[in-house]
Amino acid sequence: MYFAIDNELKIYFKMEVFERPVPIDKEVSWDKTKTIMSKTDRFGTIEYANEVFIDVSGYEDYELMSQPHNIIRHPDMPKVIFKVLWDNLKKGENYHAIVKNLAKSGRYYWVITDFDISKDEKGNIVNYFARRKAVPQEVITKHIEPLYKRLLQIENASGMEASEKYLVGYLEEQNKTYVDFIMEIMNEHEKAMAQQNAANVTKVEDKKGFFSKFFN
Ligand SMILES: Cc1cc2nc3c(=O)[nH]c(=O)nc-3n(C[C@H](O)[C@H](O)[C@H](O)COP(=O)(O)O)c2cc1C
């Protein structure tokens, strides 16, 4: 829980009011056609979570409200991914990240994010809205887990600055941003699936088109 003690300086103390679940290596069983949604204030404090969020995370709504969003942070997630996510959100930019989340049961669930950002009349960020969809297991196993494991190892050994440098180098080598990389691996999977099903693959015209097709 966060307590505002000074409105000007916005100093917040974070208190753990719940026991962090012990992670177990089992996936949450959920309807992967659904969209997990939440709304936060500009600090990432949860103000709303939809039924799907509640079902998948295993928390009751009264346990989630007013909690920092890291209530579902999984220890397998490298810090650098959240750093880059927040760097973009604070600039008012949408971001598509693949995230492993921790349910109350200790089980995990992988999602890809999509954000809407609301601002007041002065242009200050007031709220963030996050929508999340499931990610195909093959994308996780083939591309995401190996990269995140490496980032986490680097972080544990040498800190987040080192893991950020590694991530930058990894993406520079492919001449891509993180979001381009995510789009490519998701698209590659979609094409493979479509080929398997002998279906027609619609040409992906741009990044915005790709993600809006995915989230609609
Ligand atoms: C709207 C919104 C949605 C978020 N969704 C998630 C999420 O699904 N999982 C997660 O671990 N962090 C999510 N975050 C990021 C968390 O605020 C937090 O940065 C992250 O869990 C890492 O925790 P830490 O910053 O305490 O290291 C979200 C943030 C915002 C603003």
The ligand as an SDF file (V2000), in Angstrom:
LIG
                    3D

 31 33  0  0  0  0  0  0  0  0999 V2000
   -1.1100    0.0390  -16.1930 C   0  0  0  0  0  0  0  0  0  0  0  0
    0.0530   -0.7930  -15.7200 C   0  0  0  0  0  0  0  0  0  0  0  0
    0.0080   -2.1740  -15.8440 C   0  0  0  0  0  0  0  0  0  0  0  0
    1.0600   -2.9650  -15.3930 C   0  0  0  0  0  0  0  0  0  0  0  0
    0.9600   -4.3130  -15.5190 N   0  0  0  0  0  0  0  0  0  0  0  0
    1.9220   -5.1020  -14.9910 C   0  0  0  0  0  0  0  0  0  0  0  0
    1.8110   -6.5120  -15.0270 C   0  0  0  0  0  0  0  0  0  0  0  0
    0.8810   -7.0890  -15.5970 O   0  0  0  0  0  0  0  0  0  0  0  0
    2.8020   -7.2360  -14.4350 N   0  0  0  0  0  0  0  0  0  0  0  0
    3.8650   -6.6590  -13.8200 C   0  0  0  0  0  0  0  0  0  0  0  0
    4.7100   -7.3780  -13.2630 O   0  0  0  0  0  0  0  0  0  0  0  0
    4.0120   -5.3190  -13.8160 N   0  0  0  0  0  0  0  0  0  0  0  0
    3.0770   -4.5410  -14.3740 C   0  0  0  0  0  0  0  0  0  0  0  0
    3.2300   -3.1760  -14.3540 N   0  0  0  0  0  0  0  0  0  0  0  0
    4.5060   -2.6130  -13.8810 C   0  0  0  0  0  0  0  0  0  0  0  0
    4.5590   -2.5120  -12.3740 C   0  0  0  0  0  0  0  0  0  0  0  0
    4.0800   -1.2240  -12.0090 O   0  0  0  0  0  0  0  0  0  0  0  0
    6.0060   -2.6670  -11.8330 C   0  0  0  0  0  0  0  0  0  0  0  0
    6.8570   -1.7130  -12.4040 O   0  0  0  0  0  0  0  0  0  0  0  0
    6.5840   -4.0730  -12.1100 C   0  0  0  0  0  0  0  0  0  0  0  0
    5.7480   -5.0760  -11.5810 O   0  0  0  0  0  0  0  0  0  0  0  0
    7.9780   -4.2520  -11.5050 C   0  0  0  0  0  0  0  0  0  0  0  0
    7.9720   -4.0220  -10.1550 O   0  0  0  0  0  0  0  0  0  0  0  0
    8.9890   -3.0200   -9.4950 P   0  0  0  0  0  0  0  0  0  0  0  0
    8.8460   -1.7290  -10.2810 O   0  0  0  0  0  0  0  0  0  0  0  0
    8.6090   -2.8960   -8.0680 O   0  0  0  0  0  0  0  0  0  0  0  0
   10.3500   -3.6520   -9.7000 O   0  0  0  0  0  0  0  0  0  0  0  0
    2.2040   -2.3540  -14.8180 C   0  0  0  0  0  0  0  0  0  0  0  0
    2.2590   -0.9590  -14.7060 C   0  0  0  0  0  0  0  0  0  0  0  0
    1.2140   -0.1790  -15.1790 C   0  0  0  0  0  0  0  0  0  0  0  0
    1.2970    1.3110  -15.0810 C   0  0  0  0  0  0  0  0  0  0  0  0
  1  2  1  0
  2  3  1  0
  2 30  2  0
  3  4  2  0
  4  5  1  0
  4 28  1  0
  5  6  2  0
  6  7  1  0
  6 13  1  0
  7  8  2  0
  7  9  1  0
  9 10  1  0
 10 11  2  0
 10 12  1  0
 12 13  2  0
 13 14  1  0
 14 15  1  0
 14 28  1  0
 15 16  1  0
 16 17  1  0
 16 18  1  0
 18 19  1  0
 18 20  1  0
 20 21  1  0
 20 22  1  0
 22 23  1  0
 23 24  1  0
 24 25  2  0
 24 26  1  0
 24 27  1  0
 28 29  2  0
 29 30  1  0
 30 31  1  0
M  END
$$$$
